[in-house]
């Protein structure tokens, strides 16, 4: 669970202790983020519909976010603290395709 107020892609370094005295030295970095919506919900099958805009908070370019459409991975066009812009490629089935396309976004390009 991420606390509120982390809209500028903040990160924290976590340390673990079992006795309130000795802490680990792993310097695990945790980044807080949330996804609010993806827009547009539909677009032309020829790929000329513009970018898919993922809105939220806490996005960071240095964590290598990624976009997937129909299990094909794409690099984002733009990443800011509140937005990831994914490309909208032409449909694999051609310009006459009409149907759903799976969209996935990863904050680190690894975990989907």
Secondary structure, DSSP 4 states (H G I P E B T S, - for coil): -PPS--TT--EEEE--BSSSS-B----EEEE--EEEEEE-S---TTS-S-PEEEEEE---GGG--EEEETTEEEE-SEEETTEEEE--PPPTT-TT--S---EEEESSSS--
